[in-house]
């Protein structure tokens, strides 16, 4: 049987991850706000300019890049939130066993706050990604329709 006291280094290493996880969650929330602003700009101005440029390859490259960012934002913060939820619960439960419910309450508060931050950023990424995916599909379809109409006009003139 493994002596739990011999694994104190593991607990120390995992505990060290809490602050970076919380910092990353705050950063992810800020990135979600920035991405929402970029998406609003895309919707009201940027996509029209891209469509009017007629460069399908450029639109596809931009779409792929921006959709990847939104997908990462939808996936990574919830995982970080779960990690930052679980990390403080171990010491909190140990404190409860030692008769210190105040430390458990503090740990649970940090855990729930981390969960909320992860979900907020993840939901933002999910919504932005879904909207962008639809907007870029519509833009590319409109560009393809314009190319087809242009080709039909050229064929009519040649005939």
Rosetta blueprint (number, residue, H / E / L):
1 X L
2 X L
3 X L
4 X H
5 X H
6 X H
7 X H
8 X H
9 X H
10 X H
11 X H
12 X H
13 X H
14 X H
15 X H
16 X H
17 X H
18 X H
19 X H
20 X H
21 X H
22 X H
23 X H
24 X H
25 X H
26 X H
27 X H
28 X H
29 X H
30 X H
31 X H
32 X H
33 X H
34 X H
35 X H
36 X H
37 X H
38 X H
39 X H
40 X H
41 X H
42 X H
43 X H
44 X H
45 X H
46 X H
47 X H
48 X H
49 X H
50 X H
51 X H
52 X H
53 X H
54 X L
55 X L
56 X H
57 X H
58 X H
59 X H
60 X H
61 X H
62 X H
63 X H
64 X H
65 X H
66 X H
67 X H
68 X H
69 X H
70 X H
71 X H
72 X H
73 X H
74 X H
75 X H
76 X H
77 X H
78 X H
79 X H
80 X H
81 X H
82 X H
83 X H
84 X H
85 X H
86 X H
87 X H
88 X H
89 X H
90 X H
91 X H
92 X H
93 X H
94 X H
95 X H
96 X H
97 X H
98 X L
99 X L
100 X L
101 X H
102 X H
103 X H
104 X H
105 X H
106 X H
107 X H
108 X H
109 X H
110 X H
111 X H
112 X H
113 X H
114 X H
115 X H
116 X H
117 X H
118 X H
119 X H
120 X H
121 X H
122 X H
123 X H
124 X H
125 X H
126 X H
127 X H
128 X H
129 X H
130 X H
131 X H
132 X H
133 X H
134 X H
135 X H
136 X H
137 X H
138 X H
139 X H
140 X H
141 X H
142 X H
143 X H
144 X H
145 X H
146 X H
147 X H
148 X H
149 X H
150 X H
151 X H
152 X H
153 X H
154 X H
155 X H
156 X H
157 X H
158 X H
159 X L
